[in-house]
Amino acid sequence: MSEMIALGQPTVGEAELAAIAEVFASGWLSGAGPTCRRLEERFAAASGTRHALATSNCGSALHLALLGLRVGPGDEVIVADYTFPATGHSVMWTGARPVFADVRPDIWTVEPAAVEAAITERTVGIIAVDTFGQPADYDELREIADRRSLFVIEDAACAAGATYKGRPAGSLADVATFSFHGRKGMTSGEGGALVTDRDDLVERARKLHTYGVEGALTRAQLSNLPIPAFDELGYNYRLSDVAAAIMLAQLDRLPGLLAARRAAAARYDERLKGQDLITTPAQAPDREHPWQSYVVTLDPAVDRGEVALALRARGVQCTFGTYASHLQPVYGDTAPCPVSADLFAQHLAIPMHANLGDDQIETVADVLIDTVTSLAARGD
């Protein structure tokens, strides 16, 4: 094979270049400027929320969400276990303790019963994760949270364009966070956003994301010469206006990007269903999946490492799914999450992006089936 089939690939071109040129002409390239404000208005509308705050990445958005909810030392936050560790890290950044809850074996989002079982007198909230873009069980989580006076955060890092019972990802919890990383459904390379309906939360998050003071754009609109005082420790979690311009162009592309990913996922389903050693991902009937990743489950009898090496040798990029967070040493002693641990060991992500051609999808499926079948036969 002459060319590697990429695991992920952004869809960018003339529209993004034109948006960047407009920012260059404006003279405001740095963070939290007028282009960021335009992005925030549009992103809030797309997420079905009143407010959005553009951030440097999803991890910083999670940190700001927790700070806005006044989480701190002595608190515990229940976290969906099967997720990139930025979710658990964000809790530790506040001085609080993440408590990991196991996930559903079918759609891999946090199991509400596991959340309920993990609640203690120190629990202040829940972070659910929209796994590879598919939303969690927010009605059940909201019922638990309301009964126990807890907050709910939606880690929607992968979920732009997803829906849950007709409601858009981002509008499903007290606050939600998104990623604009290069493998996401729409991207500026890096970046993120926090969205919420709560005035108090976004006001505090906006202050803390600019070192603890009002941003330069706000100060520039005043008639006098305000000199801000630093009365609280803040951070530099701002998104640049250059990245915001790219995201505005990506928002225009989003319907087409989603359609292309969904078509690719449907074709993978068609080609891979019925394979004894490969299980295709499930989609809950009341949710629309944005397919940030397409992740198959390999039979435990198949050595996933050997499969990955063989695919790469034949020109198909792949990787593991995501992490069983409770197994990561940084978190110390944690309760077992056996479903998440099994997924961590058996998942394989194969190429998924909006630029995949039918011939590439056919090649990936053929190579995967052939590789798994050959390795299983050799093992017999």
N, C-alpha and C positions, 0 to 999 in steps of 0.2 A: 504494500500500500504506500503510495507516494506521499500522502499528507495525513497527519494525525487528526482524528476527529476530536474536537475540543470538548472537555467536560462542560465548560461554560464559556459564553462569549457575549460581550455587549453588542447591542444594536445601536450604533451611533453613525452619524454622517453629517451631511450639509446643514441640517437643522440645528444640530448641536454647535457646529462651528459658527453659524450665524449668530446664535445666542451668545456665545463667548465673545464674538467680535463686538456685539452691542455693549457688553459689560466693559470691554477694553475701552470703547469710545466714551463710556460714561465717566471713567476715571476712578470708579469705586470698585476695587477688586477684592478688598479685604472682607472680613466676616461681618455678619449681621447688618448688611447694608440694604439698600432699597430693593435689590433683586431677591435677597432672602425674604424680605417682607412680602413680595409678590408671590413667591413660592409658598410661603406659609398660608396665605389666603387661599390659594388654589388647593393646597394639600389638605387643609382642614375641610374644605368643601368636598373633596374626593373621599375623605375618610368619614364623612357624616358627623363631624364635630365642630364646635364653635371656635376652637383655638388650635394652632400648630406652632411649634417652635423648631426651627431648623438647627441641627446639631452636627458635631464633627463625626459622629458615628452612632450606632445603636447603643453601644455600651454606655456612652456618655448620656444618652437620653434616658436609659434605665436608671443610671445614678441620679440624674436630676429628678426623675419621677419619684424615687424613693426619698430623696431629700425634701421634695415638695410635700410628701406625705408624712414628714417628720420622723422617719425611721432612724434609729440610732443604736448605740451600744445597749445591750440587754434585751433587745428585741429579737424575735425570730420571724422569718418570712419563709413560707412554704413555696418551694420552687419545683416546677416540673423537671424531672431528672434527666430526660432524654433531650439534651440541648447543648449548644456550644457554651462553654463555661463562662462567657461574658455574662450570662444570666445570673449564675451564682456569684461571680466576682462582684457584680454591682451591689449585691447585698453586703458582701464583706467590706466593700469600700466605705460603707456607712458606719462600720463597726458592729453591725448586726450579724446574726448567724443564719445562713441558709439551711433549711431543713428540706431534704429532697423527698419527693413523692413519686411513686412508680406511675407508669403510663399504661394506657390501653394497648392490648396486643394487636388490635386491628388497625386503628388509625394513628397510634403512637402519641396521642396527646394525653395530658395528665388525667389520671383516673380520679373522678370526684370522690369515690369512697376512700382512696388512699390519702387524699387531701384531708378529709374529715378525720381520719385516724391519726394524722400527724399533728393535729392542733393541740397546743398546750396553753398554759396560762400566759406564756410569753409571746404567743403568736399575735402578730398585728396585721398580717396580710398574706396574699397569695399572688404568685407570679405564674400565670399560665403561659404556655408557649404554643404558637400556631406552627406545628411541626412541619417543616418543609413547605409551609404556607397554608396548610389546612387548619382552620380554627378549632379550638378546643370546645368543650361542652360548657358554654358560658351561662346558660340558664341554670344548670345544676350548680355551677360554681358560685353564681350570684346568690342563689338561695342559701347555700352554706355560709357565704360571707355575710349576708344580711342577718342571718340568725345568730352569728357569732360576733357581729360588729367588726368585721374585717374589711380591708380594701382588697380590690382585685386589679392587678396590672396585666395588660395583654402584651406579651412579647410577640409583636407582629413583624419581627425582623424580615421574615420571608413572605409576608402575606399581602403585599400590595395587590389590590384587585380581587381578593378573596371575599366571600360573603358567608354569613351564618344566619340561616332562617331569613334570608332576604336583607339582612343588615350588613353594611360593609365592615370589613376588618378595620380596626381603629376605634369603632364606636361601641365596642362590646364590653368595656370595663371602665373603671374610674379614670384610667389613663392608659394609653397605648404607646408603643415605641416601634419605629421602623428602621430598617437598614437600607442604605443606598450603595452597599458594597458591590464590587464588580460582578459577582455571580448572582446578584439578585435580579428579580424580574424587570426592574428598571434601575438605572445606576448612574451615578456621577463619579464612579471609581471608589470613592469613600464618602461617607456622610450618613446622616440619619435624621430622624424627626421624632418629636414628642407631640401627641395630640390628646386633647381632653376637652370636656365641656366646662371644667371648673376654673373660674376666674382666679381664685386664690392660688391654685396649684401652678398655673402657667405664669402668673406674675412672679412667684418665688423662683420658679425654674429659669425664667428669663434673666432675673437678676443674678442668680448663681452661675449662669453659663457665660457671663461676661465679668468674671473676677469679683462679683458681688456688688457691682454698680450699674447704673443705667448705661446703655450702649451709646456709642458716639452718634448714631443716627438720631436717637431721641434727643440728645443734648443739642444737636445741630439745629433742631427745629424750634428751640426756645429763643426768646428775644434777648436774653441777657447772656452772660458768660458763666454757666454753672461749672463749679469745680466739685466733682463728686468726692464724697468721703467714704472710705472703706471701713464699714462697720461690721462686716461679716465675711468669712472666708469663702471665696468663690473660685471659679475655674475658667480656663479658656476652652470652652466646649462649642465654639462658634463654627458654623459652616461658612466657607468663603462664598462671595457673590459669584465667582467663576463657576464653582460647583452648583450653586443654586440655578444659574442660567442653564446648565446642562440638564438639571432636573426638570425645569419648566418644559424643555423640549421633550424630555422623556415622558412627562405627563401627557403631552399631546399624542405620543406614540402608544400609550398604555393599552388601549383597546386592541390594537393590532398585535402587540406583544403577547397579550393574554391569549388571543385567538390562536396564534402560532404555537404557543406552548401547549395549549389544550389539545390542539390537533396532533402534536407530536406525542403527547401522553396517550391519546386514544390509539394511535398507530402502534406504539409500544405495547399497550394492553392487548391489542389484537394479535400481535406477533408472538408475545411471550406467554399468554394465558394457556393453561393446559400443560405446561412443562412441569414434570414431576419434581425437579430440583430447584425451580425458580418460582417464587411467589411474587406476583405483581402488587403494587400498592393499592390500598382500598380508599375509596372516597365515600364519605358519609352522604346519604341522599339529601340531607337538608343543608348541604354546604357546597359552595363553588370553590374548587381548588385552583390556585394560580400556578401550580407546578413549578415552583422555584427549583426544585430538584426532582428527579425521577429515581426512586430508590427501590431496588428489588431486595427480597430476602432470600438468601441462599440456604439450601438444606445444610444442616450441621455436618453432614457427611462429606461435604465439599470443602476443601481448603480455600478460604477466601483469598488469602495471600497469593496462592498459586494462580487463582483465577485472575486477580488483578495484574500480576506480572505477565500472564499470557495475553490478556487484552491489550496491555500497553505495547507488548512486542508486536502485536498485529495492528497497531495504529489506532487504538481506541483508548482515550483517557478515561480514568475511573478513580474513585476514592471510596473510603468508608462513608457511612451515613453521617452521624454526628456522635456526640459523646454521651456515655452513661456517667453523668457528673459525679455521682457518689463514689465512683472508682478512682477519681483523680486525687492524687496525694495532697494537693493544696487544701482540701476540705477536711482532712483528718479523719477521725472515726465517724462513720455514718451508718445509718440503717440500710440493710440491703434493699435493692430495687431489682428483683430478678427479671422482670419483663424487659426493663431498660437494658440490663446487662446482656441479655440474649440478643436484643436488637443491635447493640453496639458490636457484638461479635459476628453477626450474620448479615448485616446490611451492606449493600454495594450500590453506590451512586454511579449511574452511567450518564453519558452526555445528554444534557437538556438545556436548550436555549432557543430563542426565537428564530435563529438563522439555520436551524437544522433542515436539510433537504430530505425528501423521502428516500433517496438512495442512501444517504448516511444513516438514517434510522434503520433501514433494511440491513445495512452492513453491521451496525452495532448489534442488532438482534441476532443475526446469523452468527457472528463471532462469539457472542455470549453463549448462545445455545450450544454451539459446537465445542467451545472450551469446557463448559460445565459437563457436558455429556462425555467428552473424552477423558476428563480427569476422574469422573465417577467410574467409568469403565476401567481405567487403570487401577483405581483403588480396589475394585472387585478382584 
